[in-house]
Amino acid sequence: MLSFIKGKVVVTDENAIVLENNGIGFEINVSSNTFVQTAGKAEAMLYTYLHVKEDGIALYGFSTDEERKMFLNLITVSGVGPKVALNILSGISPRDLAVSIASQDSSMLQRVKGIGKKTAERIILELKEKVAGEAFSRAPEAVPMQGSAREALEALSALGLKHSECMDAMKRALEEGAATTEEIIHAALRNMSV
């Protein structure tokens, strides 16, 4: 119904933005990623999703169509509503989330407040087929997540390093010939200059 809204940024809040278009103020719920992209701008364009339910209507906005598509995928998962989906997208970029789902890495999802192990596993189970092709076509830094590579990623993530940086460093480590978990970790850390 509403594909996008472009207008003057009237109010910005951590969870919502009001865009004025032709004298109408649209209150749009946003992720923290979208908030950061639009904060301080006089005008913005947000891709939107209108959620209608018995007790009300809510409008959700996204700075990129990629983020909106991931949101739409998330709300198809049993037990994941728009607020939970927005919370997930506030903590993880759509590309990192797609790679995490495709590689069946639930640890990243579990770091999001309110997402437990069961919910994370359900998201992976229900979305891995939908996002697998997208994740690795959009993420050239992605590496096959099996055995040693998966263990190395978990170890690097436990150090608090960004997922995208870990993936990039691991790709280079594997290209250099690292094979065991220890070799991948050492080479990845060296590549990251940590």
Long-range contacts (C-beta under 8 A, 24 or more apart in sequence): 1-50, 2-48, 2-50, 2-59, 3-47, 3-48, 4-45, 4-46, 4-47, 4-48, 5-45, 5-46, 5-48, 5-61, 6-43, 6-44, 6-45, 6-46, 7-43, 7-44, 8-42, 8-43, 9-38, 9-41, 9-42, 9-43, 9-44, 12-38, 12-39, 17-44, 17-46, 17-61, 19-44, 19-46, 19-61, 26-59, 27-59, 28-59, 28-60, 28-61, 29-58, 29-59, 29-60, 29-61, 29-82, 29-86, 30-60, 30-61, 30-62, 30-86, 31-62, 31-67, 31-86, 31-87, 31-89, 31-90, 32-90, 32-91, 33-63, 33-67, 33-89, 33-90, 33-93, 34-61, 34-62, 34-63, 34-67, 37-63, 38-63, 49-82, 51-82, 58-82, 60-86, 62-89, 64-94, 66-94, 66-95, 66-138, 67-94, 69-94, 70-94, 70-97, 70-98, 70-131, 73-127, 73-130, 73-131, 74-123, 74-127, 76-126, 76-127, 77-122, 77-123, 77-126, 77-127, 78-122, 78-126, 79-119, 79-122, 80-119, 80-122, 80-123, 84-114, 84-115, 84-119, 87-112, 87-113, 87-114, 87-115, 88-112, 88-115, 88-123, 92-163, 93-164, 95-135, 95-138, 95-139, 95-164, 96-163, 96-164, 97-131, 98-131, 98-134, 98-135, 98-138, 98-139, 99-135, 99-136, 99-139, 99-142, 99-163, 99-167, 100-124, 100-163, 101-127, 101-128, 101-131, 101-132, 101-135, 102-128, 102-131, 102-132, 102-135, 102-136, 102-142, 103-135, 103-142, 103-145, 103-150, 103-153, 104-128, 104-145, 105-145, 105-150, 105-153, 105-154, 107-154, 107-157, 108-157, 108-163, 139-167, 141-167, 141-168, 141-171, 142-167, 142-171, 143-167, 143-170, 143-171, 143-174, 148-179, 148-180, 148-181, 148-183, 148-184, 149-174, 149-184, 151-181, 152-181, 152-184, 152-185, 152-188, 155-181, 155-185, 156-185, 156-188, 156-189, 159-194, 161-192, 161-194, 165-192, 166-192
